[in-house]
Amino acid sequence: MKICVMTSVYALAPDDRHASFLVESHAQLQKRGHEITVLAPSYHGLKTHVIDGVDVIRFRYFASRWENLTHGDGAPGRVSNPFYFAMAIPYVISGAINALFSCKKGCFDVVHVQWPFPHAVWGIAVKWAYGIPLVYTFHGAEILLAERFAFVRWFLKWALKHADAITSNSSFTASKVSKLTTQAVQIIPYGASVETRAYQKTSKPEAGPKRLLFVGRLIPRKGLRYLIEALPFIKTDHDVMLDVVGVGPELEFCEQLADQLGVSDRINFRGFVTNDKLQDLYAHADVFVLPSIVDTNGDTEGLGVVLIEAMSFKTPVVASAVGGIPDVVTDNETGLLVTEKDPSALASALSRVLTDQQFSWQLAENGFHNTSEYFDWDRITDKLEKVYRRALGTL
């Protein structure tokens, strides 16, 4: 099967972690003999390239200096700026033109659009021109925009009428999509995007300070500030160190906050790290923390793939009960869930996991087994193949 995936975000280089879950999903499909081509926007003039055997067609939509609408802190955050809002017009038009040129009749069996607002325009143009079946995957951000803006809601209702199959990354997202369409919405999550088999923990605690790990873009909805504010209140007999992996516009603010709270010597801001280093950090963390929030734009965590990755290393997790996170974490069973924006609750949950070794190990074991079953890539790829066959009318 030849599949064209249209997306706003994709890895910029083989070791880049932008949309790493999509890169891994495509690798799994390739193993089964499918051919994947990705259509994605350029980033500061980036040209068409190849990532792990996948052709990534990069289309230009603005002067290279400002060509960053979809990466970094992402389009939902940037479009509040009138300049970037206006940039969305050439972005959509250029994407549609390139989609028509790239998807000539007979080139692909299926078109798969990620984040259907506004990218459904590209898929619909191809479907109208060449009759290629169209699949959508919703990740959450576009649905939250629909709750804020009537025109987004109208657009998605219209676009959904043209879909041959619809998927979402979590039950949270699916429930919101279902309010816009009478079509079935299948939940297909994503799995870990780093190799885990050689790095599974044992129940014996490691010597030295207790290590917390945060992985994610440094943007408001990831909630890192609340984890930093929780650090002084964590109660344990050991020193506590926090490793922060990621880059983004919140870095300077978080560094200043750590200085103000007197905890800067307990935080390692590591920026971007290689997959090998990330594996090592997952493997040696005592707790993984994802303190996500619903930000001022109404955006939140669609699923939380980093939680799946942490669980795959038998690392206990603590996270906020927002968005699609409860699909990954069952409170007191596969991890701990806390109220968003509550440093006190976060510190209490972390103290419990760090001081109760038996409880911590049970969470890790449960999380590992749940991840191995529900977020297994073979299971996920089976579901995705069935969706493609359903869109083609061969199932």
Secondary structure, DSSP 4 states (H G I P E B T S, - for coil): -EEEEE-S---SSTT--TTHHHHHHHHHHHHTT-EEEEEEE-STTPPPEEETTEEEEEEP-S-GGG--SSSTT-HHHHTTSHHHHHHHHHHHHHHHHHHHHHT-TTS-SEEEEESHHHHHHHHHHHHHHH---EEEEE-SHHHHHHHH-HHHHHHHHHHHTT-SEEEESSHHHHHHHTTT-SS--EE-----SS--GGG---SSPPSSSEEEEEES--SGGG-HHHHHHHGGG---SS-EEEEEE--STTHHHHHHHHHHHT-GGGEEEEES--HHHHHHHHHH-SEEEE-----TTS---SS-HHHHHHHHTT--EEEES-TTHHHH--BTTTBEEE-TT-HHHHHHHHHHHHH-HHHHHHHHHHHHHHHHHHT-HHHHHHHHHHHHHHHHT--
